[in-house]
């Protein structure tokens, strides 16, 4: 039995890249929440940009997680 090292390397590279991308997007979502809280503290109003940024980033993270679950669970196919 000879493992396909190229395929293993590709899987490792893609999984590492997606993991880093999800962490960065999640961090941007947290940054959006921080902007929202900062706007509330300083001006007493909300910051729509921060709320929109956080919502879109967390939605993207949830979509990646849902797609991963879809790929793992065979009953969804």
N, CA, C and O of each residue as an XYZ file, in Angstrom:
308
protein
N       0.845     -1.180      0.000
C       0.000      0.000      0.000
C       0.888      1.241      0.000
O       1.758      1.399      0.856
N       0.656      2.099     -0.957
C       1.435      3.320     -1.071
C       0.502      4.522     -0.944
O      -0.389      4.703     -1.774
N       0.697      5.337      0.080
C      -0.167      6.507      0.231
C       0.115      7.547     -0.857
O       1.242      7.698     -1.328
N      -0.923      8.236     -1.225
C      -0.790      9.318     -2.208
C      -0.406     10.589     -1.445
O      -1.271     11.292     -0.923
N       0.874     10.870     -1.386
C       1.374     11.988     -0.588
C       0.925     13.330     -1.154
O       0.736     14.289     -0.406
N       0.758     13.401     -2.450
C       0.305     14.653     -3.058
C      -1.110     14.989     -2.612
O      -1.402     16.132     -2.258
N      -1.987     13.994     -2.629
C      -3.367     14.217     -2.186
C      -3.409     14.576     -0.700
O      -4.179     15.445     -0.290
N      -2.589     13.910      0.097
C      -2.535     14.222      1.524
C      -2.055     15.652      1.756
O      -2.587     16.358      2.612
N      -1.060     16.073      1.001
C      -0.577     17.451      1.111
C      -1.621     18.467      0.688
O      -1.743     19.531      1.296
N      -2.374     18.142     -0.354
C      -3.430     19.053     -0.799
C      -4.521     19.182      0.249
O      -4.999     20.284      0.520
N      -4.920     18.056      0.843
C      -5.945     18.091      1.894
C      -5.452     18.896      3.092
O      -6.203     19.689      3.659
N      -4.204     18.698      3.476
C      -3.646     19.443      4.610
C      -3.575     20.937      4.307
O      -3.887     21.758      5.170
N      -3.169     21.296      3.092
C      -3.069     22.711      2.726
C      -4.437     23.382      2.681
O      -4.602     24.497      3.175
N      -5.411     22.707      2.091
C      -6.754     23.288      2.003
C      -7.382     23.418      3.381
O      -7.990     24.444      3.689
N      -7.243     22.393      4.214
C      -7.842     22.473      5.549
C      -7.172     23.549      6.397
O      -7.846     24.231      7.170
N      -5.872     23.710      6.266
C      -5.179     24.776      6.991
C      -5.621     26.148      6.490
O      -5.868     27.053      7.287
N      -5.721     26.299      5.184
C      -6.161     27.572      4.616
C      -7.571     27.945      5.021
O      -7.840     29.097      5.360
N      -8.477     26.972      4.988
C      -9.868     27.251      5.380
C      -9.949     27.569      6.869
O     -10.709     28.447      7.278
N      -9.174     26.865      7.670
C      -9.170     27.139      9.110
C      -8.697     28.559      9.397
O      -9.311     29.269     10.193
N      -7.626     28.969      8.764
C      -7.119     30.337      8.948
C      -8.148     31.357      8.455
O      -8.356     32.384      9.101
N      -8.781     31.087      7.335
C      -9.775     32.010      6.796
C     -10.972     32.154      7.735
O     -11.463     33.264      7.942
N     -11.443     31.048      8.303
C     -12.587     31.119      9.221
C     -12.205     31.877     10.488
O     -13.006     32.654     11.006
N     -11.012     31.664     10.984
C     -10.568     32.390     12.183
C     -10.473     33.890     11.900
O     -10.865     34.701     12.739
N      -9.962     34.264     10.738
C      -9.859     35.688     10.385
C     -11.244     36.307     10.241
O     -11.482     37.415     10.721
N     -12.161     35.598      9.581
C     -13.521     36.131      9.411
C     -14.214     36.260     10.761
O     -14.916     37.242     11.003
N     -14.025     35.274     11.652
C     -14.619     35.365     12.980
C     -14.034     36.551     13.755
O     -14.759     37.261     14.452
N     -12.726     36.760     13.630
C     -12.091     37.901     14.302
C     -12.634     39.221     13.762
O     -12.808     40.171     14.524
N     -12.904     39.294     12.461
C     -13.505     40.499     11.903
C     -14.917     40.713     12.438
O     -15.350     41.850     12.626
N     -15.630     39.620     12.680
C     -16.952     39.737     13.296
C     -16.870     40.277     14.712
O     -17.686     41.108     15.111
N     -15.896     39.814     15.467
C     -15.693     40.334     16.822
C     -15.301     41.815     16.763
O     -15.726     42.607     17.604
N     -14.495     42.180     15.773
C     -14.134     43.582     15.591
C     -15.369     44.433     15.306
O     -15.491     45.548     15.816
N     -16.284     43.907     14.493
C     -17.529     44.626     14.230
C     -18.348     44.835     15.494
O     -18.926     45.903     15.693
N     -18.401     43.822     16.348
C     -19.103     43.978     17.627
C     -18.419     44.994     18.524
O     -19.087     45.741     19.239
N     -17.091     45.028     18.491
C     -16.354     46.014     19.288
C     -16.633     47.423     18.780
O     -16.771     48.353     19.574
N     -16.719     47.587     17.459
C     -17.066     48.899     16.905
C     -18.465     49.313     17.340
O     -18.706     50.479     17.653
N     -19.382     48.357     17.359
C     -20.752     48.642     17.793
C     -20.775     49.098     19.242
O     -21.431     50.087     19.572
N     -20.070     48.392     20.104
C     -20.015     48.774     21.516
C     -19.305     50.106     21.708
O     -19.709     50.909     22.548
N     -18.249     50.346     20.936
C     -17.548     51.625     21.034
C     -18.416     52.793     20.617
O     -18.357     53.861     21.226
N     -19.214     52.603     19.592
C     -20.118     53.671     19.146
C     -21.195     53.924     20.185
O     -21.592     55.069     20.402
N     -21.668     52.879     20.823
C     -22.689     53.058     21.869
C     -22.119     53.801     23.070
O     -22.791     54.646     23.662
N     -20.874     53.481     23.428
C     -20.269     54.120     24.601
C     -19.933     55.587     24.349
O     -20.134     56.426     25.226
N     -19.422     55.904     23.157
C     -18.969     57.255     22.878
C     -20.100     58.203     22.520
O     -20.163     59.322     23.030
N     -20.978     57.767     21.660
C     -21.974     58.694     21.131
C     -23.388     58.385     21.601
O     -24.292     59.189     21.370
N     -23.607     57.260     22.245
C     -24.937     56.907     22.686
C     -25.837     56.453     21.541
O     -27.059     56.427     21.688
N     -25.251     56.097     20.414
C     -26.041     55.608     19.281
C     -25.394     54.348     18.733
O     -24.294     53.973     19.141
N     -26.074     53.708     17.819
C     -25.531     52.467     17.260
C     -24.733     52.756     15.996
O     -24.919     53.777     15.334
N     -23.856     51.841     15.689
C     -23.042     51.921     14.484
C     -23.506     50.814     13.549
O     -23.211     49.640     13.773
N     -24.231     51.188     12.505
C     -24.798     50.202     11.589
C     -23.711     49.437     10.847
O     -23.898     48.267     10.513
N     -22.597     50.072     10.588
C     -21.509     49.399      9.870
C     -20.945     48.256     10.715
O     -20.712     47.165     10.194
N     -20.728     48.483     11.977
C     -20.201     47.445     12.865
C     -21.170     46.280     13.023
O     -20.761     45.119     13.041
N     -22.443     46.595     13.136
C     -23.451     45.548     13.270
C     -23.556     44.730     11.987
O     -23.657     43.504     12.039
N     -23.534     45.395     10.850
C     -23.597     44.697      9.564
C     -22.356     43.835      9.360
O     -22.461     42.694      8.910
N     -21.192     44.368      9.685
C     -19.946     43.617      9.557
C     -19.988     42.363     10.422
O     -19.638     41.278      9.959
N     -20.411     42.504     11.666
C     -20.468     41.360     12.570
C     -21.458     40.317     12.068
O     -21.163     39.122     12.073
N     -22.620     40.765     11.639
C     -23.643     39.826     11.168
C     -23.173     39.054      9.940
O     -23.366     37.840      9.863
N     -22.565     39.735      8.987
C     -22.099     39.064      7.773
C     -20.955     38.092      8.074
O     -20.904     36.996      7.515
N     -20.052     38.490      8.945
C     -18.925     37.614      9.278
C     -19.402     36.367     10.022
O     -18.960     35.260      9.715
N     -20.291     36.532     10.989
C     -20.773     35.373     11.730
C     -21.647     34.483     10.854
O     -21.657     33.264     11.028
N     -22.378     35.073      9.919
C     -23.168     34.283      8.974
C     -22.254     33.464      8.061
O     -22.556     32.312      7.751
N     -21.148     34.054      7.636
C     -20.188     33.329      6.797
C     -19.567     32.170      7.581
O     -19.395     31.081      7.035
N     -19.233     32.389      8.837
C     -18.681     31.305      9.659
C     -19.703     30.188      9.844
O     -19.359     29.009      9.765
N     -20.942     30.553     10.085
C     -21.995     29.544     10.240
C     -22.197     28.764      8.944
O     -22.458     27.562      8.983
N     -22.080     29.429      7.804
C     -22.228     28.747      6.516
C     -21.105     27.734      6.299
O     -21.349     26.640      5.790
N     -19.888     28.088      6.677
C     -18.764     27.159      6.535
C     -18.960     25.946      7.442
O     -18.700     24.816      7.028
N     -19.411     26.168      8.658
C     -19.661     25.060      9.585
C     -20.780     24.172      9.056
O     -20.665     22.947      9.094
N     -21.859     24.772      8.565
C     -22.978     23.998      8.023
C     -22.538     23.181      6.807
O     -22.963     22.037      6.649
N     -21.699     23.751      5.952
C     -21.200     23.018      4.788
C     -20.320     21.855      5.220
O     -20.384     20.783      4.618
N     -19.509     22.042      6.239
C     -18.687     20.958      6.755
C     -19.525     19.827      7.315
O     -19.223     18.655      7.089
N     -20.571     20.168      8.042
C     -21.475     19.142      8.562
C     -22.171     18.427      7.413
O     -22.350     17.210      7.461
N     -22.566     19.165      6.386
C     -23.187     18.570      5.213
C     -22.246     17.559      4.552
O     -22.688     16.495      4.117
N     -20.969     17.880      4.474
C     -20.012     16.967      3.846
C     -19.760     15.718      4.700
O     -19.489     14.647      4.157
N     -19.844     15.843      6.014
C     -19.534     14.736      6.897
C     -20.704     13.766      7.034
O     -20.495     12.553      7.028
N     -21.932     14.276      7.157
C     -23.092     13.428      7.434
C     -23.615     12.823      6.134
O     -24.050     13.567      5.255
N     -23.589     11.519      5.986
C     -23.999     10.900      4.719
C     -25.501     10.973      4.464
O     -25.911     10.867      3.308
N     -26.333     11.145      5.469
C     -27.777     11.218      5.251
C     -28.199     12.486      4.522
O     -29.310     12.545      3.996
N     -27.353     13.490      4.477
C     -27.674     14.751      3.799
C     -27.423     14.677      2.312
O     -27.815     15.591      1.586
N     -26.792     13.636      1.833
C     -26.461     13.524      0.414
C     -27.576     12.876     -0.349
O     -27.471     12.699     -1.563
